[in-house]
Amino acid sequence: MPWLEEHHPDLVPRYQRMYTKAYGPAADRKAIGARVGRLIDDAGGLRPRRDLPVPRWRRSGAGQPEVPPSEQLTLL
């Protein structure tokens, strides 16, 4: 936690209590998962629907080089 100690020393005691193990408390992980799930839903899911506008923070694909289809190779 060197970065946290240097930039936010007031948070160090709380983080040391929360992260005595590799992962934070189950209740915190569940709350974060729910929040991230809502963000994903608001963005159109993991595979955004084409009828939704592209968020301004996501590239629309315009200007991206077109990738040619790949060739299926045989084993023998």
Secondary structure as GFF3:
##gff-version 3
##sequence-region A 1 76
A	DSSP	alpha_helix	2	7	.	.	.	ID=ss1
A	DSSP	three_ten_helix	9	11	.	.	.	ID=ss2
A	DSSP	alpha_helix	12	18	.	.	.	ID=ss3
A	DSSP	alpha_helix	26	42	.	.	.	ID=ss4
###
